[in-house]
Amino acid sequence: MSQPNAFLPDLDATAMSAAMNETWQQLSGLKLPAATMSQLQQDYLKGASAIWNQNLQPAPGADGKPAMGDKRFTAKDWSTHPGAAYVAQMYLLNSRTLMQMAEAVQGDAKTKGRIRFAVQQWVDAVSPSNFLALNPEALQKALSSQGQSLSQGMQNLMDDARKGHVSQTDESAFEVGRNVATTEGAVVFENELFQLIEYKALGAKVHERPMLFVPPCINKYYLMDLQPENSLIRYTVSQGHRLFVVSWRNPDMSLVHKTWDDYIEDAAIRAIDVVLDVTGAKSLNTLGFCVGGTILATALGVLAARGRQPAASLTMMTSLLDFSDTGVLDLFIDEAGVRLREMTMSENAPGGPKLLKGQELATTFSFLRPNELVWNYVVGNYLKGESPPAFDLLYWNGDGTNLPGPMYCWYLRHTYLQDELKLPGKLTVCGEKLDLGQIKAPVFIYASRDDHIVPWKAGYASTRILKGKTKFILGASGHIAGPINPPVHNKRNYWTNDKLPADPDAWFDAAKAVPGSWWGVWIDWLEPLSGKQMAAPKSPGSRKYPPIEAAPGRYVKQKA
């Protein structure tokens, strides 16, 4: 049987160098210092020669297995096959050089960031691991399976083409309400924007002050209820809180006209009022996650302008109020781009408003981490003919939601582009001048140190906007794994510091690292704000708001 090298093209250093020179010429139109370009070319030629010589004449005693330090090339096929090892090493050299060129570009920070992002996308896309002819793992599997892996890969490709996205998990393994989103509860209210779920108490008593969760409307709420052992919803109920959760409707064309004001007035504020009505409480504890935190804080700001202070506490979990630092997402936002969205999607668009499709959002977020969330599955699904394993988090990640164009356009312009939400009196929302500083509730702010969507320092900036007594906790990991970190697993760590200096770096330098989950700290903070213990309700809802259907309800099951 032929070896995989029979399928690999004969690529030499001259051809590789010619390709790089062409790229250099294209990039040299940008402002790259001549001295830097000269040094990069010298370093590149030196590196290419070293790789060429290493592959021609391995050093005495070398085992012929170069360590490339990249997980895409860790399989033994990449190191034991000389042609594959050479291609991979040259690719890594080219990648490093291109990124160094991108770093050397002279220009403003946003331009440089866009160039870095674009170059990184191209570099990741052209990895030899992504092409059948250059991937010795895929070729070996095709030979050993007598072509079955290629046949299955083609079937996987056609299946994904029908679905409209690259499969990241075995989607048939999960069903909302059967093995994800299983915490017991009932829908006690619904309108055209959301359902309100009340969860069943797990003990004989609950705190008299209810709790309301407002999750992001760009995702399904059940990230907070994937499995019983990592469910923030179940954990909160287990700590004696009478919990209500907003489950957003997945908008279709019947909701295409909905605005940011509609999401504040008819969803967040309506949910607050229903929770107070159902429970008979005069105030409630609140939590907003990601965009849900932005919506919740805006709603409380509107109510404050009306002379109401219904929140006994406000928890902001990886949420933005200050949009001066939005990380990599800032690269996509400028006046021209927002204006184009407004011209094509807002209420003033020709032919009327449009929906922002959930798949467009999902694709954007996936390409923020392309090797992990795109190319890894292209290689596995199509080149190797493998089926991705069942993983509840990735199932949720692929369960997208649409957004009404007018709502989305307002959000883009007034937050990401113009950063006006934090400015007292700058915005009028639901007919009220908005001042988030008028919210009187104590505040708990959680941010994740490696969050690429809500940079932790941007989350920390909310400590300067919200005026209630504030506690800030910084967790390890990213936008999802940081917040969803149950105590039972005792993973990761968090940082705490009761002092809140203006400079986030000063806060971190004085912070104490604590192993484990931050959830217990939050529950301890919440305890004195939750009122006395009282008998748990015997049934969900009330006479005015009887149960409509069992949790998780219909809305969360609607597909984009």
N, C-alpha and C positions, 0 to 999 in steps of 0.2 A: 504494500500500500504506500502511496506517495506520502511524503511528509508535508506539513503545512508550508514550508518554505517554497514549495513549487508554485504556490499561489501568490507569493509576494513579489512585487516589482523590484527591479534592480535600481535602487536609489543610491546615488553617490553624493559625496560632499559638494561637488561642483553644482549639481542640480539643486541641492538644498540651498546653497549659497546664492544661486541665481534667483531663486524664489524670494529669499530674504532681501536681496538687493532691490528687487522690484517693489517690495513692500516698503522698504526704506525710502525709495523715491516718492512713493505716494504720500507717505507721512511727512516727508521733508518739506512739503508745502505748508505744513504747520510751523509754528514758531519753535523750532528745536535748536538750541545753541550748537554752533559748529563744533566747538570743543567736545561737547557731550556726544554728538553724533560720531565724531572721529574715535573717541574712546570706546563707544559701544561697538563700532565696527571692528576695532582691534580685538576687543574682548570676545566678540562673536567668532571671528576667524580663529582665534586661539582655542576657543572651546570646541569649535567644529573639528579642527585638526586633531585635538586630543581625543575626541570621540572616534574619529576615523582611525587613528593609530592604535587606539585601544582595541578596536574590533579587528584590525589587521594582525596585530601582534600583541596578544595579551601578555601582561607582565608575568615573569616567572613565578609560578606558584599560584597565580590567579585561577579561580575556579570558573571563570567565564560567565559569571552571573552578576552583572553590574546591579547595584542597588540604586533604584531610581527615585525612591522617596515619594512616590505617588501611587495612591491605592488603585488607580485605574490599571496599573502595570505591575501589580504585585503577584499575579498568578505566575507559576513557574514557566509557562509557555513563553512569556515575554522575555525572560532572562536566559532560558536555555537555548532559544533559537537566535542565532547571531543576527539575522536580517531583521527580526522583530525588535530585538534589543537596540539595534542601531537606529531604526526608525523612531522608536520611543524616545531614545536619548536625544536625537536631533529635534524631535518635536518639543521636548521639554526645554532645550536650549533656545529654540526659536520663540517659545512662549515667554520665557524669562526676558529675552531681549526685547520683544514687542512691548511687554508690560513696562520695562525700563524706559523705552521710548515714550510710551504714554505718560509716564510719570514726569518725563523731562519736558513735556510740552509747556510752553509759556502761555499763560492766559489766566482769566479769572477762574475762581474755584469751581463754578458750575460747569464751565466749558471743559476744564481739565477732568472733572468727575465724569462728564458724559463721554469723553474720549476713553477714559479708563474703562468705563462700563462697556462701551461698544467693542473695544479691543478684547476685553475679557470674554464677551459673548462669542466673538469670532474665534478666539483661541480655543475655547471650550468646544465649539462646534466642529472644528477641524481636527480634533484629536484622532490619531490613527485607530484608537479603540472603537470609534464610531463607524468604521468602514469595514465591511466584511473582508475585503481583499487584504487589509492590513492588520486584522485582528486574529492572532494565532489561536486564541482560545476558541473563538467561534468556528474557525476553520477546522480545528482538531475535532470539535464536537460534531461538525457536519460529516467528517470522515468516519468517526466512530459510530455515529447513528445512521450511517448510510443515507444521509440526506434528510432524515426525518426531522432534524432540528430546523432545517431550512424550510421544510414544508409547514411545520408548525409555526415558525416565525412569520411566514407569509399569511397564515390563517389569523394569527394574532394581529398583524398589521391591518388586515381587512376588517376584523372585528372592531379595532380601535377607530378605523376610518368611519365606520358606521356610527360609533358612539361620539365621535368628534373630539376625542382627546386620547392622550397616551395613558394607558391603564397603569396605575401605581400600586394597585392591590387587587385581590380577587374580590370584585364587587358583589359577586353572588353569595359570598360567605356572610354578608351582613344584611340585616333588615331593621330599620328604625322601629323601635317598640318591641322587637323580639330579642335581639342580643346587643343592641346599643340603645341608649335612652330608655332604660327600663325601670328607673325609680318610680315608685307608685304615686300616682296623683290623678288629678282631674282638671279638665278645662272648665273654668267657671265664668269666663267672659270671652267674647270674641267680637271684633268688628272687621272691617275690610282690610286693616293693616296688621293686626296681630291677634293671637289668642293668649289668654292669661291662664297659666297652669298653677294650681295650688297643690303642693305635695303633702302626702299623708305623713302625719307625725310618727316617729319611730319610738316614742315613749309616752308615758301617761301625762306628761306636762310639757308645756311650751312657754317661751317668753311671751309676755303680754304684747310686746311691740313686734309687729311682723317685719319680715325682710322681703325686699323686692330686688331681683336681678334683672338688669337690662343688658342683654348680650349684643354683640355687633349684628347689624342688619345685613352685612356683607357675607356672613357665614350662618350656618345653622347653630342653634343654641346648644345642641347636645355635645359639643366639645366639653362642656362642663358636666356631662353625664354619659361618658363613653361606656365605662364598666363600673360595677359597684365599688371596686377597690380603688379606683382613681377618680371618682365622681365628686366634684366640689359641691354639687347639689345634694347628694346623699350625705356627705360629710356635714354640711350646714344643717340639714334636718336632724342628723344624729346628735348635734350639739344643742338641740332643743329650740330651734328657730322655726317659726311658722313661715314657710318659704313660698313665695310666688315668683314665677319666672315668665318673662315675655318671650313668646315664640312668634317670630316675625313671619308674616305671609310672604311667600315667594312671588313677587309682583309679576303679573301678566299685563296684557294690553289694557285691561279694565282699570289698572292703577297707574297707567303711564303718565297721567297728569299730576301725580302727587308731588308735593314740594317738601322742602326741609321743614317749613312751618307745620305741614300736615303730620310729619313724623314726630314733631315735638308736641303739638296740641292734641292730636287724635290718637297718639300712641303712648309716648312716655308720660305725659300729664294725665291722660285717661287711665293708664295703668295705676298710677299713684292713687288717683281718686277711687278706683274700684277696690284696691287693696284696703284702703282706709274704710270704705263703705262695708266691705265684706266682714272685716274684723272688728269694726267699731272703735278702732284705735284713733287717737288724735294725731299720731306721728308714726313714722316707720323708718327702719334702717334701709339703706339703698346701696347697691353695688352696680357699677358699670364696667364692662369689659371692652377694651379696644374702642371702636367707634361707638359702642354702647355707652361708654363712659362720657364721651363727648356729647352724645344725645342727652344723657341723664343730667349732666351738669348744666346744659343749656336749658332743659326743662325746669330745673330747680331755680335757675337764674330768672326765667320768665315768671315763675310763681313768686319769687322774691320781689320782683317789680310790681306784682299785684298785691303785695302785703302778706303773702303766705310763706310759712317756713315749715313744710310738712316733714322734712327729713331730720331725724334725730342723729343720723350719721350718713356720711358719704364715703364709699370706698371706690377708688379709681384704680383699676387693674390694667396695666399696660395701655394707658389712654393718653391722648394728647389734648391739651388746651392751648399750649404755646407751640406754634408751628414754625418757629424760626429755625429749628433743626429737625428735619424729617428724614435724615439719613439718605439711603439710596433712592427712596421714592421722590426726593426733591429733584432728581435728575430728569424726571418725566414731566415736571410742572413748570410751565412758563406762560406768559400772556398769550402767545400765539396758539399754544396747545389748548389752553382753556377756552379761548375764543372759538376755536374750531369745534370743540365739544358743544359749546353753547349754540353754535350755528347749526349743528346737526342733531342735537338731542334735546334741547330745552323747549319750553313752551312756545318760543318764537321761531323754532326751526321750520323750514319749508315742509309742508305736509303734516306738521304737528310734532309733538314730543315723541321721543323714542325711548326704548329700554336699553340700559347698559346690560349686556348679556353676562350671565354668570361665568360662562366659559372664558370670556375675555378677561375678566378679573382673575380667574384661576390661572390662566396662562401667564399673565403679567407676574403674579406672585411666584409661580414656578420658575420663571426665568431670572428671578433674583438669586436663585441657587440652582443653576442649570445642571451642573454635574450630578447633584443629588436627586433632583426632582424631574429632570428631563432625560439627559443622555444616559444615565444609569439604566433607565427603563427601555430606552430605544435599543441599547445593546442587549439587555436581557430578554426583552419580549420578542424582538425581531431578528437579531443576528444569531442568538442562541436558541430561540424557540422556547424559552422558559415562561412559565406563568408566574406572575408576581405573587408572593405569599399574602395570606390574609392578614391585614393590619388595620385595626379599627380607626386609628388616627388618620391614616391615608385615605380610608373610605370617607371619613368626614371631610377631609381636605378636598376630595373630588366631588362632594355633594354641594354644588355651587348655588348661588342665589343671584337673581337679577336685581337691578335697582332702577327706579324711575329716573329718566333723564333730567327733569327739572330739579329734583332733589339732589342728584349727584353733581350737577353743574353748580348749584349754589354752594355745596360743600367744598368743591374744588376751589372755587374762586375766593370764598371768604375765609377759608382756613388755610389750605396749603399754599395758595398763591399770595393772598393779601394779609394773612395772619392777623385777622381782625377780632377773632373771638375773645382774645385776652384783653382787648382795649375797652375800658368802661364807657358805655354809651355809644360806641361806634356802630353797632349793629342793632337793627330793629327786628325782633323775632316774635311772631304771633302778636304783633301790634305793640310790643313793649321794648323800650330801650334796655339792652342787655348789659348787666354788670355782674359778672360771676363773683366779684368780691362781696356782694350783698348776701350770698348764701351763708347762713349762720352755723351750719352743722359742723361738728368735728369731722376731720378728714383723715382717712387712711389711704396712702398712696403706695402702690406696689409697681416697681419697674424691674425689668430683666436686664442683666448686664450685657448680654450678647444679642439683644433684640435689634434686628436690622430693619424693623418696621416702625417701632417706637423707641428710638435711642434713649437709653436710660437717663441721660442728662436732660433730654426734652421732657421726660416724665417728671423728673425732679423739678423742672421749672414751674410745675403746677403749685408747688409749695409757696411761690411768690404771688400767685393769682388768687387762690382760695384763702380766705382770711380766718376760717375756723381753726381751732387748735389741731395741729397736723402731726401725724406720724408717717415717716417715710421708711420703707423697707426695700432693699435691693436684693433680688434673687439671682442665682446663677442661671446659666443657659439662656434660651431665646424666648421668642414671642409666645410660643405654645408650651414648650417643656418647662419653662420657668414657672408660669402660673399654675399649670396642672402638675403639681408635685405633692402627692398625698403623704402624710406622716407615716403611713404604714410601710412605705418603701424605704424610708430614711435615706433618700438620695440627695445629692447636691448640697448646697449650703445657701445661706443668705447673709447679708450685712445689715447691721442696725446701728443707729446713732441718734439719740434723742435730740441733739442739737441740729439746727437747720441753717447753716451759714448760707450766704448768697451763692458762693462758689461750690458747685457739686463736687469738684475734686477735693476741696477742703473737707467736705462731708465724708467722702470716701476714705481719705487719709486717716481720719479719726474714728472710722467705723470699726465695729467688732465683727469678725467673721464667726458665724455660728453654723455648725453642721446640721443637715436635715431640712425639713419643710418649714416654710413660713406660715402655713395655715394656722398652726396653734397660736402664734403671736397675734394673728388677726382675730381669732376667736376670743382670746384673752382681752384684747382691746375692745371688742364688741360687747363683752359681757356686761359691764356697768351701764351701757347705753341701751340695753334691751329690755329693761323693766323686770318686774317680779315674775315668778313662775305662776302659771295658771293651768287649769285642766285643758288638755288637748281637745280640739273640736272633734266631735263624734263623726262628722261628715264634712266634706269640703263645701266651700261656698256658703251661701246664705239663702234665706227665703227669696230675696230679691235677685240673687245670682246663683241659681241652682246649677249643679254639674251638667255640662253639655255632652261631654264624652270623656273617656279615659285618656290620661296622658299616654303618649306624647301629643295626641291630637292630630288633626288632619293637616294643618298648615306646614308642619315640619316635614311631612312626607311628600310635599309637592316638589317636583323636579324643575330645574331651570330649563 
